[in-house]
Amino acid sequence: MPLVRFYTTSGCRLCDEAFNVARPIIERLKFRLQIIEIMDDPDTEATYGERIPVIHRMDQDAVLEWPFSAAAIYRYLA
């Protein structure tokens, strides 16, 4: 089962909205989901701080950055 990381931070309204759209799709497509709190690591914060919410399918180089729709998530993960 491939791994998908969802990069987020506490208090991010857009992250919450994106997660509510992404989670059912990720589960339906049978991916493992790992939620990454960017503030827990300075390097992760530096990389994703201005870009969250971000979805990263770990077996691909490209990431999906906000704004994205349910259709875009399906295309990215398929």
LOBA-632261 format. One record per atom (N, C-alpha, C, O): atom name; y, x, z. Coordinates in steps of 0.1 Angstrom, whole numbers, plus 2048, in hexadecimal, padded with zeros to 3 digits. Each point is the difference from the previous one (the first is absolute). Layout:
atom  c2  c1  c3
CA  Y  X  Z
...
//
This chain:
atom  c2  c1  c3
N  7F4  808  800
CA  80C  7F8  800
C  80C  809  800
O  802  808  809
N  807  7F7  7ED
CA  80C  809  7FF
C  80A  7FC  80B
O  800  7F5  806
N  808  815  7FE
CA  809  7FF  80A
C  80E  7FE  7FA
O  804  806  7F7
N  803  7F0  80F
CA  80E  7FD  7FD
C  809  802  80D
O  7FC  7FB  80A
N  80E  80D  7F4
CA  80A  802  80B
C  80C  7F8  7FE
O  805  7FF  7F4
N  800  7FA  816
CA  80C  7F8  800
C  80A  807  809
O  7FE  800  80C
N  80C  806  7EE
CA  80B  807  808
C  80A  7F6  804
O  806  7F9  7F8
N  7FE  808  815
CA  809  7F6  806
C  806  806  80C
O  7FE  80B  804
N  80B  7ED  803
CA  806  804  80D
C  804  7F3  807
O  802  7F6  7FA
N  7FE  80C  813
CA  804  7F4  809
C  80E  7FB  7FC
O  809  808  7FE
N  7F8  7EB  802
CA  80D  7FA  7FE
C  804  7FF  7F1
O  80C  7FC  7FD
N  7EC  808  7FA
CA  803  7FF  7F2
C  7FC  7F3  7FA
O  7F4  7FD  7FE
N  816  7FA  800
CA  7FD  7F2  7FC
C  7F9  800  7F2
O  7F7  7F9  7FD
N  80E  810  7FA
CA  7FA  801  7F3
C  7F1  804  801
O  7F8  7FC  7F8
N  805  80D  811
CA  7F3  805  802
C  7F7  7F5  804
O  7F5  7FE  7FC
N  810  7F9  80D
CA  7F8  7F5  805
C  7FD  7F6  7F5
O  7F5  7FB  7FE
N  816  802  7FA
CA  7FE  7F7  7F4
C  7F5  806  7F6
O  7F8  7F9  7FC
N  80A  814  801
CA  7F7  806  7F7
C  7F1  800  805
O  7F7  7FE  7F9
N  808  805  814
CA  7F3  800  806
C  7F9  7F2  7FF
O  7F4  7FF  7FE
N  814  7F7  805
CA  7FA  7F2  7FF
C  7FC  7FD  7F2
O  7F6  7F8  7FE
N  80F  80E  7F8
CA  7FC  7FE  7F2
C  7F4  809  7FD
O  7F6  7FC  7FA
N  80B  810  80A
CA  7F6  80A  7FD
C  7F3  7FF  807
O  7F5  802  7FA
N  80B  7FB  812
CA  7F3  800  808
C  7F5  7F7  7FB
O  7F5  805  7FE
N  80E  7EE  7FE
CA  7F5  7F8  7FB
C  7FB  806  7F3
O  7F4  7FE  7FD
N  814  808  7FB
CA  7FC  806  7F3
C  7F7  80C  803
O  7F5  801  7FA
N  80F  807  80F
CA  7F8  80C  803
C  7F3  7FC  805
O  7F6  806  7FD
N  809  7F0  80C
CA  7F4  7FB  806
C  7F7  7FA  7F5
O  7F4  802  800
N  812  7F6  7F7
CA  7F8  7F9  7F6
C  7FA  80A  7F6
O  7F5  7FE  7FC
N  812  80D  802
CA  7FB  80A  7F7
C  7F7  80A  807
O  7FB  80A  7FA
N  802  7F4  813
CA  7F6  808  807
C  805  80F  803
O  7F7  809  800
N  816  7F9  801
CA  805  80D  804
C  800  801  80F
O  802  7F6  807
N  7FC  816  7FE
CA  803  803  80E
C  80F  802  801
O  807  806  7F8
N  7FF  7F4  813
CA  80E  801  802
C  804  809  80C
O  7FA  7FE  80B
N  80F  80B  7F3
CA  805  808  80B
C  80F  7FE  800
O  807  803  7F6
N  7FF  7F9  815
CA  80E  7FE  802
C  806  80D  806
O  7FB  805  80A
N  80F  800  7EF
CA  806  80D  804
C  80E  7FD  805
O  808  7FB  7F8
N  7FA  808  815
CA  80E  7FF  806
C  807  80D  7FC
O  7FC  80B  806
N  80E  7F4  7F2
CA  806  80D  7FB
C  807  808  80B
O  802  80C  7FF
N  803  7ED  80B
CA  807  807  80B
C  7F7  808  809
O  805  808  808
N  7EE  7F7  7F6
CA  7F7  808  808
C  7FF  80E  7FC
O  7FA  809  807
N  80B  7FA  7ED
CA  7FE  80E  7FB
C  80D  803  7F8
O  804  7F9  7F6
N  803  812  80D
CA  80C  804  7F9
C  7FF  802  7F1
O  808  7FC  7F9
N  7EC  80A  803
CA  7FE  802  7F2
C  7FF  7F2  7F8
O  805  7FE  7F5
N  7F3  7F9  811
CA  7FE  7F3  7FA
C  80E  7F9  800
O  803  7F9  7F6
N  804  808  815
CA  80E  7F9  800
C  809  806  7F5
O  806  7F8  7F9
N  7F9  815  805
CA  809  806  7F6
C  7FC  7FC  7F2
O  808  7FE  7F7
N  7EB  800  807
CA  7FA  7FC  7F3
C  803  7F2  7FD
O  804  7FC  7F5
N  7FA  7FB  814
CA  800  7F2  7FE
C  80B  7F8  806
O  801  7F4  7FE
N  807  812  80A
CA  80A  7F9  808
C  80A  7F7  7F8
O  803  7F6  805
N  801  80F  7EF
CA  809  7F8  7F8
C  7F9  7F8  7F6
O  806  7F9  7F8
N  7ED  807  808
CA  7F8  7FA  7F5
C  7F7  7F4  805
O  7FB  7F8  7F8
N  803  806  815
CA  7F7  7F6  805
C  805  7F2  7FD
O  80C  7FE  7FF
N  7EB  7F9  800
CA  7F2  801  801
C  7FA  807  7F3
O  804  7FE  7F5
N  7F1  809  80E
CA  7F9  807  7F5
C  7F1  7FE  802
O  7FB  800  80B
N  7FE  7FD  7EA
CA  7F2  7FF  7FF
C  7FA  80C  7F9
O  805  803  7F5
N  7F1  803  810
CA  7FA  80C  7FA
C  7F1  7FE  800
O  7F9  801  80A
N  802  7FE  7EA
CA  7F1  800  7FE
C  7FC  80F  800
O  804  807  7F7
N  7F4  7FD  813
CA  7FE  80E  802
C  7F8  807  7F5
O  800  80D  800
N  7FA  7EC  7F8
CA  7F9  807  7F5
C  808  801  7F3
O  7FB  803  7F6
N  812  7FA  80B
CA  80A  801  7F5
C  80C  808  805
O  803  800  80C
N  803  806  7EA
CA  80C  808  804
C  80D  7F7  801
O  808  803  809
N  7F9  7F2  7EF
CA  80B  7F8  800
C  800  7F7  80D
O  7F6  7FC  805
N  817  800  7FF
CA  801  7F7  80B
C  808  7F4  7FB
O  806  800  7F5
N  7F9  7F5  812
CA  807  7F3  7FC
C  80B  7FF  80B
O  7FE  7FE  80B
N  80F  802  7F0
CA  80B  7FF  809
C  807  7F3  7FE
O  7FF  7F9  7F6
N  807  802  815
CA  808  7F4  800
C  80C  801  7F7
O  806  80B  7FF
N  7FD  7EB  7F9
CA  7FA  7F2  801
C  7F4  7FF  7F7
O  7FF  806  7F5
N  7F7  7F2  810
CA  7F4  7FD  7F8
C  7FC  7F2  803
O  802  7FA  80B
N  7F7  800  7EB
CA  7FB  7F2  801
C  7F1  801  803
O  7FA  80A  7FF
N  800  7EA  804
CA  7F2  7FF  801
C  7F9  805  7F3
O  7F6  807  800
N  810  7F5  7F5
CA  7FA  804  7F3
C  800  80F  7FE
O  7F7  806  7FB
N  814  800  809
CA  801  80F  7FF
C  7F6  807  809
O  7FA  80A  7FD
N  804  7F0  80F
CA  7F5  806  809
C  7F3  7FF  7FA
O  7F8  80A  800
N  804  7EA  7FA
CA  7F4  7FF  7F9
C  7FE  80A  7F5
O  7F6  807  7FF
N  815  7FB  7F9
CA  7FF  80A  7F5
C  7FE  80E  805
O  7F8  807  7FA
N  80F  7FC  810
CA  7FF  80D  806
C  7F2  803  806
O  7FB  80B  7FE
N  800  7EC  809
CA  7F3  802  806
C  7F4  7FE  7F7
O  7F5  805  803
N  80C  7F4  7F2
CA  7F5  7FD  7F8
C  7FC  80C  7F8
O  7F6  7FF  7F8
//
